[in-house]
Amino acid sequence: MLIVSENGMGKRTDIDEYTVQHRGGKGVKCYKITEKTGNVVGAKAVDDSREVMLITTEGIIIRLQCSDISNLGRITSGVKLINLDEGIKSSNNCQSKEAAC
């Protein structure tokens, strides 16, 4: 599972770390939201053979291999995926496609 926040942070987490919720369940935390990370803007199920395109509010696009993104725990803040200037945020578009290798 790939999770991206609005301040350019993100992480991959094994899908097995998310427990199934039944009736009366209150949900599962998937990201440590702080002022540094910002809110979550996208979550996708990906594997190592995928590429991800991150798009900012200014129209800057960056393409990353999913295998290059750190695989971290469920309630962590992640790593910096893209450097953003003041006032620019990651948009909610987080698209993945097969790698061309």
C-alpha positions in Angstrom: 0.0 0.0 0.0 1.4 3.4 -1.0 0.3 6.4 1.0 1.2 10.0 0.0 0.7 13.2 2.1 0.3 16.8 0.9 3.8 17.9 2.0 5.6 15.5 -0.3 6.0 12.7 2.3 5.1 9.1 1.6 5.7 5.4 2.4 4.9 1.9 1.4 3.4 -0.5 3.9 2.6 -4.2 3.6 -1.1 -4.8 3.2 -0.9 -7.5 5.9 -0.3 -4.9 8.6 -3.9 -3.6 8.2 -6.3 -5.8 10.2 -9.8 -6.5 9.0 -12.5 -4.5 10.8 -15.8 -6.1 11.7 -19.1 -4.7 12.8 -18.5 -2.0 15.4 -14.9 -1.5 14.3 -13.5 2.0 14.7 -11.0 1.9 11.9 -7.2 1.4 11.6 -4.6 4.2 11.6 -2.5 4.2 8.5 -0.4 7.3 8.7 1.1 9.5 11.4 -0.3 13.0 10.5 1.8 15.9 11.8 2.4 19.5 10.7 5.5 18.2 8.9 3.7 15.6 6.8 0.3 17.3 6.3 -2.9 15.4 5.5 -3.1 12.2 3.4 -3.9 13.0 -0.2 -3.7 9.5 -1.8 -3.5 5.8 -1.1 -3.0 3.1 -3.7 -2.3 -0.6 -3.6 1.0 -1.1 -5.5 3.8 -3.6 -5.8 7.5 -3.3 -6.6 7.0 -3.5 -10.4 5.0 -0.3 -10.5 5.9 3.3 -11.1 4.1 6.3 -9.4 3.6 9.8 -10.8 3.2 12.5 -8.1 1.6 15.8 -9.2 1.8 19.1 -7.3 -0.7 21.9 -7.3 1.8 23.9 -9.5 1.7 21.1 -12.2 5.2 19.7 -11.4 5.2 15.9 -12.1 7.8 13.4 -10.7 7.9 9.7 -11.5 9.3 7.2 -9.0 9.8 3.5 -8.9 7.7 1.9 -6.1 10.7 -0.2 -5.2 12.7 2.9 -4.4 10.2 4.1 -1.7 10.9 2.8 1.8 8.7 0.0 3.2 7.8 1.2 6.7 5.4 0.4 9.5 1.7 1.3 9.6 1.8 4.3 12.0 4.9 6.1 10.7 5.2 9.4 8.9 7.2 8.2 5.9 10.1 9.6 3.8 10.3 12.7 1.6 9.3 11.7 -1.9 9.4 15.2 -3.5 10.9 18.5 -2.5 8.2 21.2 -2.4 8.6 25.0 -2.0 6.6 27.0 0.5 2.9 27.0 -0.3 3.0 24.2 -2.9 1.3 20.9 -2.0 1.0 17.5 -3.5 -2.4 17.2 -5.3 -4.7 14.2 -4.9 -3.5 12.6 -8.1 -1.3 9.6 -7.4 -1.3 7.3 -10.4 0.6 4.1 -10.9 1.5 2.1 -14.0 3.6 -0.9 -14.9 7.3 -0.1 -15.1 8.8 -0.1 -18.6 11.8 -2.3 -17.7 
